[in-house]
Amino acid sequence: NKTYMPIDFLDTMHKQQECAHALLGAIQELCENKQFNTPAQPLDSKIIEGLIQLYTIGTTIEDATSGKDIDPDDITQVGEYGFNLLTELLRWAQLNHRLDFTKTAQKLILSLSLWITKHQGELRTLEPVVDALAKTANKTSDSKQLIQLVGMMDKIIDACSSTIRNDHEQNNPLRPWRVIHLNRAITATRAHDTELMRHVFQQLVKAFPLDAANFFAEGMHQMDRLEYPTDVRQVLQEYFNKYSRPKMN
């Protein structure tokens, strides 16, 4: 089984365009193939046209501003347009139970998010990005690649809009702003990089103190079962003692 790793994620809009066009061609062929007993439902032509337009706009921006600064507002708008379309594409793939197309759609979502951060745009849509990151992390066990994933999450968190950062839906435990911080802490721990763990743990404590305390407590319960190295255990124990252990009066 091929694992879609951060190192494979595409950064230029030209490469994303090639990937998207190949995907759309495969989808069209699948939908038109009469040999299937249960042919896939056609993908809405407006989604196809929109995706072609998305990557045409994106490549035009890059070509027209080669060697110059790109207007971050333009990048932000292209990003929002793209996330809406790619989310629809992802929904189609999941509805038709096509894991291959689902993975490619998630890859395009992550590629678009990194393209936005690369050009100083603002991320105003986070949920599909967080979902795609989680799927990737769950299929990853290599420490170097897990460290790369944490770096990606750092960039995405830094690029989030003030609306997301204000964290209005605090009664919703599944809100993406909370989930990406917790997933980043899990990923750093799985990478067995103690310096990275300390960096991420401090940010988790600052952003979500109560969730951080629960995270360290749960981590201590999982340590024996997961057979983490001694130095990783020590860092988690340190943060558990400081933030999770009940204080004596």
TORKOL-4160 file (C-alpha; in steps of 0.2 Angstrom, whole numbers, padded with zeros to 4 digits, m for minus):
249
<pt num="1" X="0000" Y="0000" Z="0000"/>
<pt num="2" X="0007" Y="0017" Z="m0005"/>
<pt num="3" X="0008" Y="0030" Z="0009"/>
<pt num="4" X="0005" Y="0048" Z="0004"/>
<pt num="5" X="0020" Y="0057" Z="0012"/>
<pt num="6" X="0023" Y="0075" Z="0015"/>
<pt num="7" X="0038" Y="0074" Z="0003"/>
<pt num="8" X="0027" Y="0069" Z="m0011"/>
<pt num="9" X="0015" Y="0084" Z="m0008"/>
<pt num="10" X="0015" Y="0096" Z="m0023"/>
<pt num="11" X="0020" Y="0114" Z="m0021"/>
<pt num="12" X="0018" Y="0123" Z="m0037"/>
<pt num="13" X="0002" Y="0126" Z="m0045"/>
<pt num="14" X="0008" Y="0119" Z="m0061"/>
<pt num="15" X="0011" Y="0102" Z="m0053"/>
<pt num="16" X="m0005" Y="0103" Z="m0044"/>
<pt num="17" X="m0014" Y="0106" Z="m0061"/>
<pt num="18" X="m0006" Y="0091" Z="m0069"/>
<pt num="19" X="m0012" Y="0080" Z="m0054"/>
<pt num="20" X="m0029" Y="0087" Z="m0055"/>
<pt num="21" X="m0031" Y="0085" Z="m0073"/>
<pt num="22" X="m0025" Y="0067" Z="m0072"/>
<pt num="23" X="m0038" Y="0064" Z="m0058"/>
<pt num="24" X="m0052" Y="0072" Z="m0068"/>
<pt num="25" X="m0048" Y="0062" Z="m0083"/>
<pt num="26" X="m0048" Y="0046" Z="m0073"/>
<pt num="27" X="m0065" Y="0050" Z="m0066"/>
<pt num="28" X="m0073" Y="0054" Z="m0082"/>
<pt num="29" X="m0066" Y="0038" Z="m0090"/>
<pt num="30" X="m0073" Y="0028" Z="m0075"/>
<pt num="31" X="m0090" Y="0036" Z="m0076"/>
<pt num="32" X="m0092" Y="0033" Z="m0095"/>
<pt num="33" X="m0086" Y="0015" Z="m0094"/>
<pt num="34" X="m0101" Y="0004" Z="m0097"/>
<pt num="35" X="m0092" Y="m0012" Z="m0091"/>
<pt num="36" X="m0094" Y="m0008" Z="m0073"/>
<pt num="37" X="m0110" Y="m0016" Z="m0065"/>
<pt num="38" X="m0111" Y="m0001" Z="m0054"/>
<pt num="39" X="m0104" Y="0014" Z="m0063"/>
<pt num="40" X="m0099" Y="0029" Z="m0053"/>
<pt num="41" X="m0111" Y="0043" Z="m0052"/>
<pt num="42" X="m0105" Y="0057" Z="m0064"/>
<pt num="43" X="m0096" Y="0071" Z="m0056"/>
<pt num="44" X="m0105" Y="0087" Z="m0058"/>
<pt num="45" X="m0098" Y="0096" Z="m0073"/>
<pt num="46" X="m0098" Y="0113" Z="m0063"/>
<pt num="47" X="m0085" Y="0105" Z="m0051"/>
<pt num="48" X="m0075" Y="0099" Z="m0066"/>
<pt num="49" X="m0076" Y="0116" Z="m0075"/>
<pt num="50" X="m0072" Y="0125" Z="m0058"/>
<pt num="51" X="m0057" Y="0114" Z="m0055"/>
<pt num="52" X="m0050" Y="0118" Z="m0072"/>
<pt num="53" X="m0053" Y="0136" Z="m0069"/>
<pt num="54" X="m0045" Y="0135" Z="m0052"/>
<pt num="55" X="m0028" Y="0129" Z="m0058"/>
<pt num="56" X="m0029" Y="0140" Z="m0074"/>
<pt num="57" X="m0030" Y="0155" Z="m0062"/>
<pt num="58" X="m0017" Y="0148" Z="m0050"/>
<pt num="59" X="m0004" Y="0145" Z="m0064"/>
<pt num="60" X="m0008" Y="0162" Z="m0072"/>
<pt num="61" X="m0004" Y="0170" Z="m0055"/>
<pt num="62" X="0012" Y="0161" Z="m0053"/>
<pt num="63" X="0017" Y="0165" Z="m0071"/>
<pt num="64" X="0012" Y="0183" Z="m0071"/>
<pt num="65" X="0022" Y="0186" Z="m0055"/>
<pt num="66" X="0037" Y="0176" Z="m0058"/>
<pt num="67" X="0051" Y="0184" Z="m0048"/>
<pt num="68" X="0039" Y="0196" Z="m0040"/>
<pt num="69" X="0029" Y="0196" Z="m0024"/>
<pt num="70" X="0011" Y="0188" Z="m0027"/>
<pt num="71" X="m0003" Y="0198" Z="m0019"/>
<pt num="72" X="m0008" Y="0188" Z="m0003"/>
<pt num="73" X="m0026" Y="0193" Z="m0005"/>
<pt num="74" X="m0026" Y="0185" Z="m0022"/>
<pt num="75" X="m0019" Y="0169" Z="m0015"/>
<pt num="76" X="m0032" Y="0169" Z="m0001"/>
<pt num="77" X="m0046" Y="0170" Z="m0013"/>
<pt num="78" X="m0039" Y="0157" Z="m0025"/>
<pt num="79" X="m0037" Y="0146" Z="m0010"/>
<pt num="80" X="m0055" Y="0148" Z="m0004"/>
<pt num="81" X="m0062" Y="0144" Z="m0021"/>
<pt num="82" X="m0051" Y="0129" Z="m0022"/>
<pt num="83" X="m0056" Y="0122" Z="m0005"/>
<pt num="84" X="m0074" Y="0123" Z="m0010"/>
<pt num="85" X="m0071" Y="0113" Z="m0026"/>
<pt num="86" X="m0059" Y="0100" Z="m0019"/>
<pt num="87" X="m0071" Y="0097" Z="m0004"/>
<pt num="88" X="m0085" Y="0093" Z="m0017"/>
<pt num="89" X="m0073" Y="0082" Z="m0026"/>
<pt num="90" X="m0068" Y="0073" Z="m0010"/>
<pt num="91" X="m0086" Y="0071" Z="m0006"/>
<pt num="92" X="m0089" Y="0063" Z="m0023"/>
<pt num="93" X="m0075" Y="0051" Z="m0021"/>
<pt num="94" X="m0081" Y="0045" Z="m0004"/>
<pt num="95" X="m0099" Y="0043" Z="m0010"/>
<pt num="96" X="m0093" Y="0032" Z="m0023"/>
<pt num="97" X="m0081" Y="0022" Z="m0011"/>
<pt num="98" X="m0066" Y="0026" Z="m0022"/>
<pt num="99" X="m0051" Y="0026" Z="m0010"/>
<pt num="100" X="m0039" Y="0030" Z="m0023"/>
<pt num="101" X="m0048" Y="0046" Z="m0029"/>
<pt num="102" X="m0051" Y="0050" Z="m0010"/>
<pt num="103" X="m0032" Y="0050" Z="m0007"/>
<pt num="104" X="m0028" Y="0060" Z="m0022"/>
<pt num="105" X="m0041" Y="0073" Z="m0017"/>
<pt num="106" X="m0034" Y="0074" Z="0000"/>
<pt num="107" X="m0017" Y="0076" Z="m0007"/>
<pt num="108" X="m0023" Y="0091" Z="m0018"/>
<pt num="109" X="m0031" Y="0099" Z="m0002"/>
<pt num="110" X="m0014" Y="0098" Z="0007"/>
<pt num="111" X="m0005" Y="0104" Z="m0008"/>
<pt num="112" X="m0016" Y="0119" Z="m0010"/>
<pt num="113" X="m0015" Y="0123" Z="0008"/>
<pt num="114" X="0004" Y="0123" Z="0007"/>
<pt num="115" X="0004" Y="0133" Z="m0008"/>
<pt num="116" X="m0007" Y="0146" Z="0001"/>
<pt num="117" X="0006" Y="0146" Z="0016"/>
<pt num="118" X="0021" Y="0147" Z="0004"/>
<pt num="119" X="0014" Y="0163" Z="m0004"/>
<pt num="120" X="0008" Y="0171" Z="0012"/>
<pt num="121" X="m0010" Y="0169" Z="0009"/>
<pt num="122" X="m0023" Y="0166" Z="0023"/>
<pt num="123" X="m0031" Y="0150" Z="0027"/>
<pt num="124" X="m0050" Y="0153" Z="0030"/>
<pt num="125" X="m0055" Y="0134" Z="0028"/>
<pt num="126" X="m0047" Y="0122" Z="0040"/>
<pt num="127" X="m0058" Y="0106" Z="0042"/>
<pt num="128" X="m0053" Y="0097" Z="0026"/>
<pt num="129" X="m0035" Y="0101" Z="0028"/>
<pt num="130" X="m0035" Y="0094" Z="0046"/>
<pt num="131" X="m0045" Y="0079" Z="0040"/>
<pt num="132" X="m0032" Y="0076" Z="0026"/>
<pt num="133" X="m0017" Y="0078" Z="0039"/>
<pt num="134" X="m0025" Y="0066" Z="0051"/>
<pt num="135" X="m0027" Y="0053" Z="0037"/>
<pt num="136" X="m0009" Y="0055" Z="0032"/>
<pt num="137" X="m0002" Y="0054" Z="0050"/>
<pt num="138" X="m0012" Y="0038" Z="0054"/>
<pt num="139" X="m0003" Y="0030" Z="0039"/>
<pt num="140" X="0014" Y="0036" Z="0044"/>
<pt num="141" X="0026" Y="0028" Z="0056"/>
<pt num="142" X="0043" Y="0034" Z="0050"/>
<pt num="143" X="0050" Y="0047" Z="0062"/>
<pt num="144" X="0057" Y="0059" Z="0049"/>
<pt num="145" X="0041" Y="0060" Z="0040"/>
<pt num="146" X="0031" Y="0062" Z="0056"/>
<pt num="147" X="0043" Y="0077" Z="0060"/>
<pt num="148" X="0039" Y="0084" Z="0042"/>
<pt num="149" X="0021" Y="0083" Z="0046"/>
<pt num="150" X="0023" Y="0093" Z="0062"/>
<pt num="151" X="0032" Y="0106" Z="0052"/>
<pt num="152" X="0017" Y="0106" Z="0040"/>
<pt num="153" X="0005" Y="0108" Z="0054"/>
<pt num="154" X="0015" Y="0123" Z="0060"/>
<pt num="155" X="0014" Y="0132" Z="0044"/>
<pt num="156" X="m0005" Y="0129" Z="0042"/>
<pt num="157" X="m0008" Y="0135" Z="0060"/>
<pt num="158" X="0002" Y="0151" Z="0057"/>
<pt num="159" X="m0008" Y="0154" Z="0041"/>
<pt num="160" X="m0025" Y="0152" Z="0049"/>
<pt num="161" X="m0037" Y="0167" Z="0049"/>
<pt num="162" X="m0041" Y="0177" Z="0064"/>
<pt num="163" X="m0059" Y="0170" Z="0064"/>
<pt num="164" X="m0052" Y="0153" Z="0066"/>
<pt num="165" X="m0039" Y="0158" Z="0079"/>
<pt num="166" X="m0053" Y="0167" Z="0089"/>
<pt num="167" X="m0059" Y="0149" Z="0092"/>
<pt num="168" X="m0078" Y="0154" Z="0094"/>
<pt num="169" X="m0085" Y="0136" Z="0094"/>
<pt num="170" X="m0077" Y="0131" Z="0111"/>
<pt num="171" X="m0092" Y="0120" Z="0115"/>
<pt num="172" X="m0087" Y="0109" Z="0100"/>
<pt num="173" X="m0073" Y="0097" Z="0104"/>
<pt num="174" X="m0072" Y="0092" Z="0085"/>
<pt num="175" X="m0068" Y="0110" Z="0079"/>
<pt num="176" X="m0053" Y="0110" Z="0068"/>
<pt num="177" X="m0043" Y="0123" Z="0077"/>
<pt num="178" X="m0043" Y="0111" Z="0093"/>
<pt num="179" X="m0040" Y="0095" Z="0083"/>
<pt num="180" X="m0025" Y="0101" Z="0073"/>
<pt num="181" X="m0016" Y="0106" Z="0090"/>
<pt num="182" X="m0020" Y="0089" Z="0098"/>
<pt num="183" X="m0015" Y="0080" Z="0082"/>
<pt num="184" X="0001" Y="0090" Z="0081"/>
<pt num="185" X="0005" Y="0084" Z="0099"/>
<pt num="186" X="0001" Y="0066" Z="0095"/>
<pt num="187" X="0012" Y="0067" Z="0079"/>
<pt num="188" X="0027" Y="0075" Z="0088"/>
<pt num="189" X="0026" Y="0061" Z="0102"/>
<pt num="190" X="0025" Y="0047" Z="0089"/>
<pt num="191" X="0040" Y="0055" Z="0081"/>
<pt num="192" X="0050" Y="0052" Z="0097"/>
<pt num="193" X="0059" Y="0069" Z="0095"/>
<pt num="194" X="0060" Y="0076" Z="0113"/>
<pt num="195" X="0065" Y="0093" Z="0108"/>
<pt num="196" X="0050" Y="0094" Z="0096"/>
<pt num="197" X="0039" Y="0087" Z="0109"/>
<pt num="198" X="0043" Y="0101" Z="0121"/>
<pt num="199" X="0040" Y="0114" Z="0108"/>
<pt num="200" X="0023" Y="0107" Z="0103"/>
<pt num="201" X="0018" Y="0104" Z="0121"/>
<pt num="202" X="0022" Y="0121" Z="0126"/>
<pt num="203" X="0011" Y="0128" Z="0112"/>
<pt num="204" X="m0003" Y="0116" Z="0117"/>
<pt num="205" X="m0003" Y="0122" Z="0135"/>
<pt num="206" X="m0004" Y="0140" Z="0129"/>
<pt num="207" X="m0018" Y="0137" Z="0117"/>
<pt num="208" X="m0028" Y="0124" Z="0126"/>
<pt num="209" X="m0023" Y="0122" Z="0144"/>
<pt num="210" X="m0037" Y="0110" Z="0150"/>
<pt num="211" X="m0035" Y="0099" Z="0134"/>
<pt num="212" X="m0016" Y="0099" Z="0137"/>
<pt num="213" X="m0018" Y="0092" Z="0155"/>
<pt num="214" X="m0030" Y="0079" Z="0148"/>
<pt num="215" X="m0018" Y="0075" Z="0134"/>
<pt num="216" X="m0003" Y="0072" Z="0146"/>
<pt num="217" X="m0013" Y="0061" Z="0158"/>
<pt num="218" X="m0020" Y="0050" Z="0143"/>
<pt num="219" X="m0002" Y="0049" Z="0137"/>
<pt num="220" X="0004" Y="0042" Z="0153"/>
<pt num="221" X="m0009" Y="0029" Z="0152"/>
<pt num="222" X="m0004" Y="0024" Z="0134"/>
<pt num="223" X="0015" Y="0024" Z="0137"/>
<pt num="224" X="0017" Y="0006" Z="0143"/>
<pt num="225" X="0005" Y="m0001" Z="0129"/>
<pt num="226" X="0014" Y="0009" Z="0116"/>
<pt num="227" X="0032" Y="0005" Z="0122"/>
<pt num="228" X="0039" Y="0022" Z="0120"/>
<pt num="229" X="0058" Y="0025" Z="0122"/>
<pt num="230" X="0064" Y="0031" Z="0139"/>
<pt num="231" X="0068" Y="0049" Z="0134"/>
<pt num="232" X="0050" Y="0051" Z="0127"/>
<pt num="233" X="0042" Y="0044" Z="0143"/>
<pt num="234" X="0053" Y="0056" Z="0153"/>
<pt num="235" X="0047" Y="0071" Z="0143"/>
<pt num="236" X="0029" Y="0066" Z="0145"/>
<pt num="237" X="0031" Y="0062" Z="0163"/>
<pt num="238" X="0038" Y="0080" Z="0166"/>
<pt num="239" X="0023" Y="0088" Z="0158"/>
<pt num="240" X="0011" Y="0077" Z="0167"/>
<pt num="241" X="0019" Y="0081" Z="0183"/>
<pt num="242" X="0018" Y="0100" Z="0179"/>
<pt num="243" X="0001" Y="0101" Z="0171"/>
<pt num="244" X="m0009" Y="0086" Z="0175"/>
<pt num="245" X="m0005" Y="0079" Z="0192"/>
<pt num="246" X="m0017" Y="0085" Z="0206"/>
<pt num="247" X="m0009" Y="0098" Z="0216"/>
<pt num="248" X="m0007" Y="0095" Z="0235"/>
<pt num="249" X="m0014" Y="0109" Z="0247"/>
